[in-house]
Amino acid sequence: MKDKLKQYSSIIMILVLVITASVYGIIEKNYELIIVACIFAVCTYLIILREQKKIQQELIQVSAIVDKLINQESIGEFIVNEDYITSKIQHQLQRLSVLYKQQEEGIRNDRDEIRLLINDIAHQMRTPLANMKLYLELLEMEETTPQQQEYIKSVENSMESLSFLTESFIKMSRIEGKIIQLKVLKQSLANTLKDAVEVTMDKAKLKNVSIEIDESTDYETLHDFQWMKEALINVIENAIKYSEEDGVVKISIIENDMFAQIQIEDNGIGIDEGEEHLIFKRFYRGNKVSNQEGFGLGLYISRSIIQSHNGFMRVKRKERGTIFTIVLPK
């Protein structure tokens, strides 16, 4: 770099001398000196032009490397010219790319290990939970006092929560590990929706929440019946859970040229502004539902299932309640 600065300094000195010689030649009418000065000026210009082209070419290479970094592509090897700062920037960008890939690989490995650990723990919990359920059923067959029955009911509720959490962990692990096997068939979306609603009816009756389905539209889409049903159950149960007593959940299928949409609308407590994207994150619990039971996994699992079908989910706030929209490609 110092050599290059010296070179530029020399060029500037030559230019000063050329200009001085040209002025002196004009004054003295020494045309030979003027010609020599012009030749020096042209040579100096050509040297500067060559250097500018080199710098421009290296800047183009730096821009290409930055694009590759942004697109997470391999930079490859190149020869570093120590005379140019741009070459040093290229070298630094390459080192940055290597460090980034190493960190990304480390994060991915850590995530995979955590997912496998969660999956193993969840599977290990299935057996003791099944045993607990059996013991509770035996206890219910015995004569117990009202207080004992209250204790048994409390244990049952806790066991159901643990069972739900365990199964959610297993589903989450399978989805994130991309090991779910979708049996995708072109089939009625309305039939899948009706089956999902039927599963949620008991919870709706407990809160006297009515579920209204617009059956005027049906459409056949490519989807896995069981997994799509699972996704719909989670969203419908979410609408029921956060609806008021005697509330209404409205469900409809909307068709357009490119997509089939399922809209699930409730008049419940809704969500705060800014939570539209947060509610789809793992374990996220909204500000309005902190006192409600749940683990914040249902919507995350539903969105992951919809994404595995090349679709997407969105939510819209209302003055009272929310509208969840599931969009599936035709």
N, C-alpha and C positions, 0 to 999 in steps of 0.2 A: 504493500500500500504506500509506503514511504517512497519507493522507487517511482511509483506512478505519479505521486505528487511532484516529485522532482522533474519528471518528464513534462508534466503540464506547465511547471514553472519555466522550464527551458523553452517550451513553445511560446509562452507569453513573452519571454525575453527576446526571442527571435522576431516575433511580431513587432515589438517595440523598435528593434534595430532596423527591420524592413521599412517601417513607417518613417523612421528618422532618415534612413538612407534615401528613400524616395523623395522626401521633402528637400534634403540637401541636393540631390541630383537635379530636381526641378529648378532650384535656386541657381545652381552652378551650370545648368544646362548640360549636365553630364548624362547623356542618354544611355550609355553603357551601364552606368550605375543604376539607372531607373529600371532597365531591362533585368539586371541581376536581382534587384529588389522585388520585381514582379514575379520572377521565377521562384524566389524564396517564399513569397506570399502564397502562390499557388500550391507549392509543396506543403507549406504549413497547413493550408486549408484542407488538403487531401488527408494529411495525417489526422487532423481534428475530426474530419468526417468519418474516417475509418474507426477511430476510437468511439465516436458517438454510436455508430452502427453496432459495435461490439456490446456497448452498454445496453442499447435498445434490445438486442437479441437476448441478453441475459435477463433483462426485466421481463421480457415475454416468457422466458423459462420460469422465472419466479412466479409470475401470474398463473402459469399452467400448474406449477407445483401446489400453489394455494388452492386452486380449483380441485386438484386431486385430494388434498387434505379435507376439503369441505365434503367431497363425495366419498370419503373414506376409501380411496383407491391407493394402490401401491405407487410410491414415488419412483422407485428404481434407483439405480446407481448412475452417477455422473462424475465427471472430472472437475475438481474444484480448482479454479484459477485464483491463486492467492493475491493476484494483483488487483482484483476487482472486489469491491464490497458486496456486489450482487451475488458473486460466487459464494462468499461467506454466508450470506443470507440463505442461499440454497442449501448449503451444508447444515445450517442451524435448523432450517425447516425439515430437512430429512431426519435429523436427530429428534426433533419434536414429534414427527410422525412415528418413529420407532417407539418413543416413550408413550405416546398416546395409545398405540396398539398394545403395548405391554400392559398398561393400566386397564384398557378395555378387556383384555383377556383375563386379567386378574379379577376384575369385577364380575365377568361372566362366570368364571370358575366358582367364585364365592357364592354367587346367586344360585348356581346349579347345586352346590353342596347344601345350601340352606333349604332349597326346595326338596331335595332328596331327604334331608333330615326331617322336615315337616311331614313329608309323605310317610316316612318310616314310623314316626311317632303316632301319626293318625291311624295307621294300620294296626300298630300295637295296641292302641286304645280300644279298638273294636271288640276284642275278646272280653276284657274286664267290663266294658259297658253292657255287653250281652249278658254277662253273669249277673250284674247288678239288676238288670231288668227281670231276670228269672227270679232272683231273691225277692224283689219287690212284689212280684206276682204271687209268690208263696206267702209273703206276709199279709197280703190283701185277703188271702183265703182264711187267715186266722182271725179269731175274735180280738178286736183291739178297741181301746178307749178312744173317744173323740180326739184327745190330745195326740195319741199315737197315730191316728189317721191323718192328723194335720202334719205330723213329722214325715209320714210316708209320702204325702202329697208334695211336700217341699222337696224331698229327695227325688221324687219322680220328675218334678219340674227342672231340677238341676241336671238330672241325668239326660233329659230331653235336650237341654241346651248343649250339654257336652256332646251328645250324639250328633246334633245338627252341626256343631262346630267341627267335629271330626270328619263328617262327610263333606263339609264345605272345603276343608283343607285338602282332602283327597281329590275332589273335583278341581280345585284351584291348581294343585300340583300337576294334574294330568293336562289341564288346559295350557298352563305356562310351559310345560315340557313338550307341548305339541305332540302328545301321544294319544290323544283322543281319536278314535276311529269313527269318522262320520259316514253313516250309511245314507248318502244323499240320493233321494228319489224325487221325481216331479210328482207332487201330491197336493191335495187340498190344504190351503193355509187355514181355512175356516174350521176344518175338522180338528186340526192340531190345536187351534185356539179354543175350541169347545171343550176338548179334553183337559186343557190346562185350567179352564174356568171351573170345570167340575171338581177338580182337585181342591180348589180354593173355596168352594162353597161353604164348607163347615166353618171356616174362620170368618167368612162374611156373615153367616147366620148369628154367630156369637155377638157380633157388634150391630146386627140388624142392618148391615150394609147391602144394598141391592146392586146387582151387577146387570147392566143393560148392554146387550150385544146387538149391534146392527148387522143382521144377517142378510141384508139386501145384496151384498157384494161378496163374491168368493173368487179366489184366484189360485191357480196352481203354481207353486214355486219349487225350486230344487232345494230341499232341506232334509235334515235328519229329524225324524219325528220325535224321538226321545229327547235329544239335546235341545231342539227348538221348544219343545213342551217345557223343559226345565227352565229355559230362559224366560218364557212367558209367565210361568208360575211365579218366579221370583219377582217380576215386575208387578203382576196383579196382586200378589200378597203384600208387596210394599205399598201399593195404593190402598188396600184394605186396612193395613196396620195404621196408617197415618190419616185415615178418614175419621170424621166424627161419627158418633152414634147416629143411626138412621141416615147415613150418608149414601152417596150414589157413585158407582164407578161405571163409566161409559167406555165401551170398547167398539172399535170399528175398523174395517179394512178399506183402505183407499188405494185405488189403482191409477197409475199414469203410464206414459209410454215406456218408461225405463225401469220403474220400480214398483214394488208392492209395499204399502205402508200399513203398519198396525198402530193405531193410536189408542192409548190407554189414559183416560182422563179421570181425575178424582177431584173432589172438593174438600180435601183435607187441609192439614196445617201448612202444606207447601214448603218451600225452601227459601233461604235468604238470597238476596242479590249477590252474585259472584260465586255461588255454589253450583252453578250449572255443570261445570266440568269436574268439580271436586267430588261430587257424590258418586262418581264412577270409579274412584280410587279404592284400593284395598283398605279395609278397616276404617274408612272415613265415616265419621258420625256428624251429621249436621248440627248446627246450634240449636235447632228446635226439637231435636229428637234425643238429646242426651239423657233424658229420663225414661226413654223407651227401651224395651229389651231389643237385643240385636247385636250383631258383630260388624256390620258394615261390609259384608261379603257378597250379598245377594246381587246387587246391581253390577258389581265388578265381574262376577261370574257370568251374568246375563250378557253384558257387553262383550266379554271375551268369546262367548258362544256365537253371538251375532257376527262378530268380526271374523270368526272361523268360517262363516257362511258368506264371506265377502260383503257383508252388510255393515250398517252402523246404527248407533243409537244417539238420540238427543233428547233433551228435556227443555220444556218451556214453562216459565213461571206464570202463574195467574194471580189474580187478586185473592182468590181462595183456591188452593190446590195446585196441581201440576198437570202437564200433558207430556207423557212419554211417547216418543215416536220411534218405532223400529222399522228400519228401511232395508229391504231385501231386493237384490237385483232380479230381474226377470230371467 
